[in-house]
Amino acid sequence: MDLEKAIAQFFDESGNIRLAPQLTLAGLSELMYQGDLQMGGGERHCIRFWDFSESREGVAVDYNRTEINTRIKAVAARLQQVAKMGDRIAILAGNSPEYLFGFIGALYAGMVPVPLYDPNEPGHGDHLRAVIGDSEPTVVLTNKASAGAVREHFADIPSRERPRILSVDSLPDTLAESYQNPASTLQGQQMAMMATQLPIDTTAFLQYTSGSTRTPAGVVLTNRSILTNVLQIFAGAKLQMPLRLVTWLPLHHDMGIILAVFVIMLGLPMEIMSPRDFIQQPSRWTRQLASRGENDVNTYAVVPNFALELAVRYGKPEEGQDFSNVDGIIIGSEPVSESAVENFAEVFVPAGLKREALRPSYGLAEASLLVTTPQTENRPVISHFDRDELAGGKAVLVERGSDNAVAFASNGQVVRPQALTIVDPETKAELADGLVGEIWTNGQNTAAGYLDRPEDTAETFGQKLGERLGEGSRAEGFPDEGWLATGDLGTIIDGETYITGRLKDLVVIAGRNHYPQDIEATVQEASAHVRADSIAAFAIPGEASEQLVILVERADDADSSGDEAAVEDIRAAVASTHGVTPAEIRFHAPNEIARSSSGKIARRVNQKAYLAER
């Protein structure tokens, strides 16, 4: 099947996206599969899952196009036996083929998947209980590897109140023969008669936030929002065919699940492993990046910033490895640091990697997935700004190495058709280039809101744009209503989008704004006693003004006897660089600082716990 031609049919001559009102993710998936089948693509290899549970070298578990479709329909058929259309189906498992079959199988059954994780993952029990309570799934899908932990998680709930638990890898292929298109069933026909929404505007799945400040919120992603964003990604990132995805991203994360699902739906090859297997041995990922597979295809990966640092330390190119097949490494999910990008480029470019393959990008679940990515040949762009000017809300470029310089990676340009502009969070007026404000977006990729949270939905998704720029408004062609307030601070300079921090994470001391990630970078460089990417800087109320608290995990090979000296080094560095003296610097053992379900440091969770101790 000519995928470029198939994708092009969704765009008109002006570049606008046109989606049929009856289209759904499941419908598109089956349409693409049947078309591929007619062209003889049923035997094409698509999934290779690397299982490292019993071998350091890994055991490859492979599925072709037809085997995948059979497993999906087996899951869907079993769900049709035990649940009804519209029910929520939680997926509790680690990265695995069963996770993907369960997710897409729920879509095929006309139900709403809720991607979660194996209850064995440490430190997230409260988050998981909150999400299960909020989403109220009828069925939980898991696999044999996670089934014991899943059953234990629900053991305290009375049996009549528990969701039904199904192990995907226990379902026989023969179930697929009984699968019915839900639209052709009696319930499907009755729902269609009573429907107030077009199929494309119905809920596809729920993506839960990390819940760093409140009970986790379920982002309602529709068929339209996801299909729109995937098409925006294909066009904006200029993805080259034939395409191959190499991923270890957790499938409960929006970036992990959406990309993996669409690669499967389009019948493209993918290699996947678990996050834990990557972290234990990053060379597993870099080895797969350099691999050509069956064909010399364009290889893509999507990773958070910390993965680059780990790859440089523990996954350096081996003799003979060639990374020239890698067309794109999209870096997102957390702030992208200059050191990570430059160190990765220094190590891997000599092994054939194109520097322009590194693409710092920005997105959030409320916009389905991706908002910006570099779309010019000049990438990646790292710029340096005056720290004092940033504190006053202005982004002033300075030379690298200048006194008071702070580095930010450009996240590129907004993927079209979608609008992105910078606004004053107080007046909601559009701000000119070079000024720092809140990032707002508008487009059909925007989610429908938060599940059962009308006030939060109105506050985030229902913003009205204030005064527009008299000349060069970035909101031209888009309405005043229906803007998504991302909560992220940023600026645009020379067509490049820079994310400077979170609005609610700002540390404001004596009237000056300090960005926590900037302070955290200073801490990391201040002492070898500090564990990389394991710092939380936040403000607490003080008598006259806010005070700065810094939590630090000590390096894996460091002893607590060195904490006191490291504290003094950190205090001096922060005072010298940022002009503020921390009220407290507290060291912790590795992995003791609270993180979100996606593995990022949760500043506000740590702030709340710290205040509760006082």
C-alpha positions as CSV (number, residue, x, y, z in Angstrom):
1,M,0.0,0.0,0.0
2,D,1.2,3.5,-0.9
3,L,1.0,5.1,2.6
4,E,2.1,8.6,1.4
5,K,-0.8,8.5,-1.0
6,A,-3.2,7.2,1.6
7,I,-2.3,9.9,4.1
8,A,-2.4,12.7,1.4
9,Q,-6.1,11.9,0.8
10,F,-6.9,13.6,4.2
11,F,-5.5,16.9,3.2
12,D,-7.1,19.4,0.8
13,E,-5.2,21.7,-1.7
14,S,-4.8,24.3,1.0
15,G,-3.3,21.9,3.6
16,N,-6.4,21.7,5.7
17,I,-7.3,18.3,7.2
18,R,-10.6,16.8,6.0
19,L,-12.0,13.8,8.0
20,A,-15.1,11.9,7.2
21,P,-17.7,12.2,9.9
22,Q,-18.0,8.4,10.3
23,L,-14.3,7.8,10.6
24,T,-12.9,6.3,13.9
25,L,-9.5,4.9,14.9
26,A,-10.8,1.4,14.7
27,G,-12.4,2.0,11.3
28,L,-9.2,3.5,9.9
29,S,-7.2,0.6,11.3
30,E,-9.4,-2.1,9.7
31,L,-9.6,-0.1,6.4
32,M,-5.8,0.0,6.2
33,Y,-5.5,-3.6,7.1
34,Q,-7.9,-4.8,4.5
35,G,-6.2,-2.7,1.9
36,D,-2.9,-4.1,2.8
37,L,-4.2,-7.6,2.7
38,Q,-5.5,-7.1,-0.8
39,M,-2.0,-6.0,-1.8
40,G,-0.4,-9.1,-0.3
41,G,0.9,-7.5,2.9
42,G,-0.6,-9.9,5.4
43,E,2.7,-11.7,6.0
44,R,4.8,-8.6,6.4
45,H,6.7,-8.5,9.7
46,C,5.5,-5.5,11.9
47,I,6.2,-6.0,15.6
48,R,9.3,-7.2,17.3
49,F,9.1,-7.1,21.1
50,W,12.4,-7.6,22.9
51,D,12.0,-9.7,26.0
52,F,15.0,-9.4,28.4
53,S,13.4,-11.1,31.3
54,E,15.5,-14.3,30.9
55,S,18.4,-13.2,28.7
56,R,20.7,-10.2,28.7
57,E,20.8,-10.5,24.9
58,G,17.0,-10.5,24.7
59,V,14.6,-12.8,23.0
60,A,12.7,-11.5,19.9
61,V,8.9,-12.0,19.9
62,D,7.6,-11.4,16.4
63,Y,4.2,-10.8,14.8
64,N,3.2,-10.2,11.2
65,R,0.3,-8.0,10.0
66,T,-2.3,-10.8,10.0
67,E,-1.3,-12.2,13.4
68,I,-1.6,-8.7,14.9
69,N,-5.1,-8.3,13.4
70,T,-6.1,-11.7,14.7
71,R,-5.0,-10.9,18.2
72,I,-6.8,-7.6,18.2
73,K,-10.0,-9.2,17.1
74,A,-9.7,-12.0,19.7
75,V,-9.5,-9.3,22.4
76,A,-12.4,-7.4,20.9
77,A,-14.6,-10.5,20.6
78,R,-14.0,-11.4,24.3
79,L,-14.8,-7.9,25.4
80,Q,-18.0,-8.0,23.4
81,Q,-19.0,-11.1,25.5
82,V,-18.4,-9.5,28.9
83,A,-18.9,-5.7,28.4
84,K,-21.0,-3.3,26.4
85,M,-20.2,-0.5,23.9
86,G,-18.9,2.6,25.6
87,D,-17.6,0.8,28.7
88,R,-14.1,1.8,29.9
89,I,-11.4,-0.8,29.7
90,A,-8.3,-0.3,31.8
91,I,-5.0,-1.8,30.7
92,L,-2.7,-2.7,33.5
93,A,0.5,-4.2,32.2
94,G,4.1,-3.4,31.2
95,N,5.2,-2.7,27.7
96,S,4.3,-5.8,25.7
97,P,2.5,-6.9,22.5
98,E,-0.5,-7.8,24.7
99,Y,-0.7,-4.2,25.9
100,L,-1.1,-3.0,22.3
101,F,-3.5,-5.8,21.3
102,G,-5.6,-4.9,24.4
103,F,-5.7,-1.2,23.6
104,I,-6.6,-1.6,20.0
105,G,-9.0,-4.5,20.8
106,A,-11.0,-2.2,23.1
107,L,-11.3,0.3,20.2
108,Y,-12.5,-2.5,17.9
109,A,-15.1,-3.4,20.4
110,G,-16.5,0.1,20.5
111,M,-15.2,0.6,24.1
112,V,-12.9,3.2,25.7
113,P,-9.4,2.1,26.6
114,V,-7.7,3.7,29.6
115,P,-3.9,3.1,29.3
116,L,-2.3,2.5,32.7
117,Y,0.6,0.4,34.0
118,D,1.7,-2.7,35.8
119,P,0.8,-2.3,39.6
120,N,4.3,-3.6,40.3
121,E,5.8,-0.3,39.3
122,P,7.0,1.3,42.5
123,G,5.8,4.5,44.0
124,H,2.6,5.0,42.0
125,G,0.0,3.0,44.0
126,D,-2.0,6.1,45.1
127,H,-2.1,7.4,41.6
128,L,-3.3,4.1,40.2
129,R,-6.1,3.8,42.9
130,A,-7.2,7.3,42.1
131,V,-7.3,6.7,38.3
132,I,-9.3,3.4,38.8
133,G,-11.7,5.2,41.1
134,D,-12.2,8.1,38.6
135,S,-12.5,6.0,35.4
136,E,-14.5,3.1,36.9
137,P,-13.5,0.5,34.3
138,T,-15.7,-2.5,33.7
139,V,-12.9,-4.7,32.6
140,V,-9.1,-4.7,33.2
141,L,-6.9,-6.2,30.5
142,T,-3.5,-7.5,31.5
143,N,-1.1,-10.3,30.6
144,K,0.4,-13.3,32.4
145,A,3.4,-11.4,33.5
146,S,1.3,-8.8,35.3
147,A,-1.8,-10.8,36.2
148,G,-0.7,-11.6,39.8
149,A,0.1,-8.0,40.7
150,V,-3.2,-6.9,39.1
151,R,-5.3,-9.3,41.1
152,E,-3.5,-8.4,44.3
153,H,-4.2,-4.7,43.6
154,F,-7.9,-5.4,43.6
155,A,-7.9,-8.0,46.4
156,D,-9.2,-5.6,49.0
157,I,-12.3,-4.7,46.9
158,P,-15.4,-6.8,47.4
159,S,-15.7,-9.3,44.5
160,R,-19.0,-7.9,43.2
161,E,-17.4,-4.4,42.9
162,R,-14.2,-5.4,41.1
163,P,-13.8,-5.1,37.4
164,R,-13.4,-8.3,35.5
165,I,-9.8,-9.1,34.8
166,L,-8.8,-10.7,31.5
167,S,-5.3,-11.9,30.5
168,V,-4.8,-11.0,26.9
169,D,-2.3,-13.8,26.2
170,S,-4.7,-16.4,27.5
171,L,-7.3,-15.6,24.8
172,P,-7.3,-18.1,21.9
173,D,-7.0,-16.9,18.3
174,T,-10.2,-18.7,17.5
175,L,-12.1,-16.0,19.3
176,A,-11.4,-13.6,16.5
177,E,-13.9,-15.5,14.3
178,S,-16.8,-14.4,16.5
179,Y,-15.8,-10.7,16.4
180,Q,-18.5,-8.3,15.1
181,N,-18.2,-4.8,13.9
182,P,-20.0,-3.0,16.8
183,A,-21.8,-0.7,14.4
184,S,-23.6,-3.8,13.0
185,T,-24.8,-5.1,16.4
186,L,-28.2,-4.3,17.8
187,Q,-26.7,-2.2,20.6
188,G,-24.6,-0.3,18.0
189,Q,-27.6,0.4,15.9
190,Q,-29.6,1.6,18.9
191,M,-26.7,3.9,20.0
192,A,-26.4,5.3,16.5
193,M,-30.1,6.2,16.5
194,M,-29.8,8.0,19.8
195,A,-26.4,9.6,19.2
196,T,-25.9,13.3,19.6
197,Q,-22.3,13.2,18.3
198,L,-20.8,12.1,15.0
199,P,-18.7,9.0,15.3
200,I,-15.5,11.0,14.7
201,D,-16.3,13.2,17.7
202,T,-16.9,10.4,20.2
203,T,-14.4,9.4,22.9
204,A,-11.5,7.3,21.6
205,F,-9.6,6.8,24.9
206,L,-8.9,8.5,28.2
207,Q,-5.3,9.7,28.9
208,Y,-4.7,10.4,32.6
209,T,-2.5,13.2,33.8
210,S,0.3,12.5,36.4
211,G,-1.8,14.1,39.1
212,S,1.0,16.2,40.5
213,T,-1.3,18.7,42.1
214,R,-4.7,17.0,42.4
215,T,-6.5,13.8,41.8
216,P,-5.4,12.6,38.3
217,A,-7.6,14.1,35.5
218,G,-8.7,12.0,32.6
219,V,-8.1,13.8,29.3
220,V,-10.9,12.9,26.9
221,L,-9.3,12.3,23.5
222,T,-11.7,12.0,20.6
223,N,-11.3,10.2,17.3
224,R,-11.1,13.6,15.6
225,S,-8.4,15.0,18.0
226,I,-6.1,12.0,17.7
227,L,-6.5,11.6,13.9
228,T,-6.0,15.3,13.4
229,N,-2.8,15.3,15.5
230,V,-1.3,12.3,13.8
231,L,-1.8,13.8,10.4
232,Q,-0.3,17.1,11.7
233,I,2.7,15.1,12.9
234,F,3.2,13.3,9.5
235,A,3.0,16.6,7.7
236,G,5.0,18.8,10.2
237,A,7.8,16.3,11.0
238,K,8.0,15.4,7.3
239,L,8.2,11.7,8.1
240,Q,9.9,9.7,5.4
241,M,8.7,6.4,4.1
242,P,9.4,3.5,4.5
243,L,9.3,4.2,8.2
244,R,10.5,2.1,11.2
245,L,9.9,3.0,14.9
246,V,12.3,2.0,17.7
247,T,10.7,2.6,21.1
248,W,10.9,1.8,24.8
249,L,8.5,4.6,25.9
250,P,6.0,3.5,28.5
251,L,2.8,2.7,26.7
252,H,0.7,4.3,29.5
253,H,2.2,7.6,28.4
254,D,0.4,9.5,25.6
255,M,3.5,9.8,23.5
256,G,4.2,6.1,23.8
257,I,0.7,4.7,23.1
258,I,-0.3,7.0,20.3
259,L,2.8,6.5,18.2
260,A,2.9,2.8,18.8
261,V,-0.8,2.3,17.9
262,F,-0.5,4.3,14.7
263,V,2.5,2.4,13.6
264,I,0.6,-0.8,14.1
265,M,-2.5,0.6,12.3
266,L,-0.5,1.6,9.3
267,G,1.3,-1.7,9.2
268,L,4.8,-0.3,9.7
269,P,7.6,-2.1,11.4
270,M,8.3,-1.4,15.1
271,E,10.8,-2.7,17.6
272,I,9.7,-2.2,21.2
273,M,11.1,-3.0,24.7
274,S,10.2,-1.9,28.2
275,P,11.5,1.3,29.9
276,R,13.2,-0.8,32.6
277,D,15.2,-2.8,30.0
278,F,16.4,0.4,28.4
279,I,17.5,2.0,31.7
280,Q,19.3,-1.1,32.8
281,Q,21.2,-1.2,29.5
282,P,20.8,1.8,27.2
283,S,23.0,0.2,24.5
284,R,20.0,-2.1,23.8
285,W,18.2,1.0,22.4
286,T,21.2,2.4,20.5
287,R,21.9,-1.0,19.0
288,Q,18.4,-1.2,17.7
289,L,18.6,2.4,16.3
290,A,21.6,1.4,14.2
291,S,20.0,-1.9,13.0
292,R,18.6,-1.8,9.6
293,G,16.1,-4.6,10.1
294,E,15.0,-6.3,6.9
295,N,15.3,-3.1,4.9
296,D,17.4,0.1,5.0
297,V,14.4,2.1,6.1
298,N,14.1,5.5,7.8
299,T,14.3,4.9,11.5
300,Y,12.6,7.1,14.1
301,A,12.5,7.3,17.9
302,V,10.9,9.4,20.5
303,V,12.6,9.9,23.8
304,P,12.7,12.2,26.9
305,N,15.8,14.3,27.5
306,F,17.3,11.9,30.1
307,A,17.6,9.2,27.5
308,L,20.2,11.1,25.6
309,E,22.4,11.4,28.7
310,L,22.0,7.7,29.5
311,A,22.9,6.7,25.9
312,V,26.1,8.9,26.0
313,R,27.2,7.2,29.3
314,Y,26.1,3.6,28.7
315,G,25.2,3.2,25.0
316,K,28.0,4.6,23.0
317,P,28.4,3.4,19.4
318,E,30.0,0.1,19.0
319,E,32.6,-0.6,16.3
320,G,31.0,-0.7,12.9
321,Q,27.7,0.7,14.0
322,D,26.2,3.2,11.5
323,F,23.4,5.6,12.5
324,S,22.9,7.2,9.1
325,N,19.5,5.5,8.8
326,V,18.1,7.5,11.7
327,D,16.0,10.3,10.2
328,G,14.4,11.6,13.5
329,I,14.9,11.4,17.2
330,I,12.0,13.5,18.6
331,I,12.9,14.7,22.1
332,G,10.0,15.6,24.4
333,S,8.1,15.0,27.6
334,E,10.5,17.1,29.7
335,P,12.7,20.2,29.2
336,V,15.5,19.6,26.7
337,S,18.9,20.6,27.9
338,E,21.8,21.9,25.9
339,S,24.3,19.5,27.5
340,A,22.2,16.4,26.6
341,V,21.8,17.4,23.0
342,E,25.4,18.5,22.5
343,N,26.9,15.5,24.3
344,F,24.7,13.1,22.3
345,A,25.6,14.8,19.0
346,E,29.3,14.7,19.9
347,V,29.2,11.0,20.5
348,F,26.9,9.8,17.7
349,V,27.4,12.2,14.8
350,P,30.9,10.6,14.1
351,A,29.0,7.3,13.9
352,G,26.9,8.6,11.0
353,L,24.0,10.2,12.9
354,K,22.8,13.4,11.1
355,R,22.8,16.3,13.6
356,E,19.5,17.5,12.2
357,A,17.9,14.2,13.2
358,L,17.8,15.6,16.8
359,R,14.4,17.3,17.1
360,P,13.5,18.9,20.5
361,S,9.7,19.1,20.5
362,Y,6.8,20.1,22.7
363,G,3.4,18.6,23.3
364,L,0.8,17.7,26.0
365,A,-2.1,15.3,26.3
366,E,-4.6,18.1,26.2
367,A,-3.5,18.7,22.6
368,S,-3.6,15.0,21.9
369,L,0.2,14.7,21.6
370,L,2.4,17.1,19.6
371,V,2.2,20.9,19.3
372,T,5.6,21.9,18.0
373,T,8.6,20.3,16.3
374,P,11.5,21.7,14.2
375,Q,10.3,22.1,10.6
376,T,13.3,23.8,9.1
377,E,16.7,22.5,8.1
378,N,18.3,24.5,10.9
379,R,18.0,22.0,13.8
380,P,18.5,21.5,16.6
381,V,18.6,25.2,17.7
382,I,20.1,26.0,21.1
383,S,19.9,29.7,22.1
384,H,21.1,31.6,25.1
385,F,19.2,34.2,27.0
386,D,19.9,36.8,29.7
387,R,18.7,35.3,33.0
388,D,17.9,38.7,34.5
389,E,15.8,39.8,31.5
390,L,13.9,36.5,31.7
391,A,13.1,37.2,35.3
392,G,11.4,40.3,34.1
393,G,9.4,38.6,31.3
394,K,11.7,39.4,28.4
395,A,13.7,36.9,26.2
396,V,16.9,38.7,25.3
397,L,19.4,36.7,23.2
398,V,23.1,36.8,24.4
399,E,26.2,35.0,23.3
400,R,27.0,31.5,24.6
401,G,29.3,31.8,27.6
402,S,28.2,35.3,28.5
403,D,27.8,36.2,32.1
404,N,24.2,35.4,33.3
405,A,23.4,33.3,30.2
406,V,20.9,30.5,30.3
407,A,20.4,28.0,27.5
408,F,17.1,26.8,26.0
409,A,16.5,24.4,23.1
410,S,14.1,25.6,20.5
411,N,11.1,23.3,20.1
412,G,10.5,24.3,16.5
413,Q,7.3,25.5,15.0
414,V,3.7,24.7,15.5
415,V,2.3,21.7,13.5
416,R,-0.4,22.9,11.1
417,P,-3.3,23.4,10.8
418,Q,-3.1,24.6,14.4
419,A,-2.5,28.0,16.0
420,L,0.0,28.7,18.8
421,T,0.4,32.1,20.4
422,I,1.9,33.6,23.6
423,V,-0.5,35.5,25.9
424,D,-0.3,37.5,29.1
425,P,-1.8,35.1,31.6
426,E,-3.5,38.0,33.5
427,T,-4.9,40.1,30.6
428,K,-5.1,37.2,28.0
429,A,-3.7,39.7,25.4
430,E,-1.5,38.3,22.7
431,L,2.2,39.1,23.3
432,A,4.8,40.1,20.7
433,D,7.8,38.1,19.9
434,G,10.5,38.2,22.5
435,L,8.1,38.5,25.5
436,V,7.5,35.6,27.9
437,G,3.9,34.5,28.5
438,E,1.6,31.5,28.6
439,I,1.4,29.3,25.6
440,W,-2.1,29.0,24.1
441,T,-3.2,26.7,21.2
442,N,-6.2,26.2,19.1
443,G,-7.0,23.4,16.7
444,Q,-9.1,20.3,16.0
445,N,-6.4,18.3,17.7
446,T,-7.5,19.7,21.0
447,A,-9.0,17.2,23.4
448,A,-12.7,17.5,24.4
449,G,-11.9,18.3,28.1
450,Y,-11.4,16.5,31.4
451,L,-13.7,13.6,32.3
452,D,-16.5,14.8,34.6
453,R,-14.7,18.1,35.5
454,P,-16.6,20.9,33.9
455,E,-14.9,23.7,35.9
456,D,-11.4,22.4,35.1
457,T,-12.4,21.9,31.5
458,A,-13.7,25.5,31.1
459,E,-10.5,26.9,32.8
460,T,-8.1,24.9,30.5
461,F,-10.0,24.4,27.3
462,G,-12.5,27.3,27.2
463,Q,-10.2,30.3,27.2
464,K,-11.1,33.5,25.2
465,L,-8.3,35.3,23.6
466,G,-8.0,39.0,24.6
467,E,-6.5,41.8,22.5
468,R,-4.7,40.5,19.4
469,L,-1.5,41.9,18.0
470,G,-2.2,44.8,15.6
471,E,0.3,43.3,13.1
472,G,1.5,39.7,12.8
473,S,-1.0,38.1,15.0
474,R,-0.3,34.3,15.3
475,A,-4.1,33.8,15.9
476,E,-5.1,34.9,12.4
477,G,-7.8,32.7,11.0
478,F,-8.8,31.3,14.3
479,P,-11.7,32.3,16.6
480,D,-11.4,34.2,19.8
481,E,-13.1,31.3,21.7
482,G,-12.0,27.8,22.5
483,W,-8.3,28.3,23.2
484,L,-6.3,25.8,25.2
485,A,-4.3,27.4,28.1
486,T,-1.4,25.0,28.4
487,G,0.0,26.3,31.7
488,D,3.5,26.4,30.1
489,L,5.5,29.6,29.7
490,G,7.3,30.3,26.5
491,T,8.4,32.8,23.9
492,I,8.9,33.0,20.2
493,I,12.0,34.5,18.6
494,D,12.9,34.4,14.9
495,G,10.2,31.7,14.3
496,E,11.5,29.4,17.0
497,T,9.4,28.4,20.0
498,Y,11.1,28.2,23.4
499,I,9.5,26.7,26.5
500,T,10.9,28.5,29.5
501,G,8.9,26.8,32.3
502,R,5.6,25.9,34.0
503,L,3.4,28.9,35.1
504,K,2.6,27.2,38.4
505,D,6.2,26.1,39.0
506,L,7.7,29.6,39.0
507,V,9.8,30.5,42.0
508,V,9.1,34.1,42.8
509,I,11.4,35.6,45.4
510,A,11.7,39.4,46.0
511,G,9.6,40.1,42.9
512,R,11.9,38.2,40.6
513,N,10.9,35.1,38.6
514,H,13.2,32.0,38.8
515,Y,12.7,28.9,36.7
516,P,13.1,25.7,38.7
517,Q,14.7,23.8,35.9
518,D,17.3,26.5,35.6
519,I,18.1,26.2,39.3
520,E,18.2,22.4,39.0
521,A,20.7,22.6,36.2
522,T,23.0,24.8,38.4
523,V,22.7,22.3,41.2
524,Q,23.6,19.4,39.0
525,E,26.7,21.1,37.8
526,A,27.7,22.3,41.3
527,S,28.8,18.9,42.7
528,A,29.7,15.4,41.5
529,H,27.8,14.2,44.6
530,V,24.5,15.0,42.8
531,R,22.6,12.3,40.9
532,A,21.8,13.4,37.3
533,D,18.2,14.5,36.6
534,S,17.2,13.9,40.3
535,I,16.6,17.3,41.7
536,A,13.5,19.2,42.8
537,A,13.5,22.9,43.3
538,F,10.4,24.7,44.6
539,A,9.2,27.6,46.6
540,I,7.5,27.6,50.0
541,P,5.8,30.4,51.8
542,G,8.1,32.6,54.0
543,E,7.5,35.5,56.4
544,A,8.3,38.2,53.9
545,S,8.5,36.4,50.6
546,E,8.8,32.9,49.2
547,Q,11.8,30.8,50.1
548,L,13.6,28.3,47.9
549,V,13.9,24.6,48.9
550,I,16.0,22.1,46.9
551,L,15.8,18.3,47.3
552,V,18.7,16.4,45.8
553,E,19.4,12.7,45.3
554,R,23.0,11.8,45.9
555,A,24.9,10.0,43.1
556,D,24.6,6.2,43.0
557,D,28.3,5.8,44.0
558,A,28.2,8.6,46.6
559,D,28.2,8.2,50.4
560,S,26.1,10.3,52.8
561,S,29.2,11.5,54.5
562,G,29.8,13.8,51.6
563,D,26.3,15.5,51.9
564,E,27.5,18.5,54.0
565,A,30.3,19.5,51.7
566,A,28.0,19.1,48.6
567,V,25.3,21.3,50.3
568,E,27.8,24.1,50.7
569,D,28.9,23.8,47.1
570,I,25.3,23.9,45.9
571,R,24.4,26.8,48.1
572,A,27.3,28.9,46.8
573,A,26.5,28.0,43.2
574,V,22.9,28.9,43.5
575,A,23.5,32.1,45.3
576,S,26.2,33.2,42.8
577,T,24.3,32.2,39.7
578,H,20.7,33.1,40.6
579,G,21.1,35.7,43.4
580,V,19.0,33.7,45.9
581,T,20.1,31.7,48.9
582,P,18.2,28.4,49.4
583,A,16.4,28.1,52.7
584,E,17.2,24.4,52.8
585,I,19.1,21.9,50.7
586,R,18.2,18.3,51.6
587,F,19.9,15.2,50.3
588,H,18.1,11.9,49.7
589,A,19.1,8.4,48.6
590,P,18.6,7.5,44.9
591,N,15.0,7.2,43.8
592,E,13.6,8.7,47.0
593,I,12.3,12.0,45.5
594,A,8.7,11.7,44.3
595,R,8.2,11.3,40.6
596,S,5.1,11.3,38.4
597,S,3.8,8.1,36.8
598,S,5.8,8.9,33.7
599,G,9.0,9.1,35.7
600,K,9.5,12.9,35.8
601,I,10.4,14.7,39.0
602,A,7.0,15.9,40.5
603,R,7.9,19.3,42.0
604,R,4.5,20.0,43.4
605,V,4.1,16.6,45.0
606,N,7.5,17.1,46.7
607,Q,6.5,20.6,47.7
608,K,3.2,19.4,49.3
609,A,5.0,16.6,51.2
610,Y,7.7,19.0,52.4
611,L,5.1,21.5,53.7
612,A,3.2,18.6,55.4
613,E,6.3,17.8,57.4
614,R,6.8,21.3,58.8
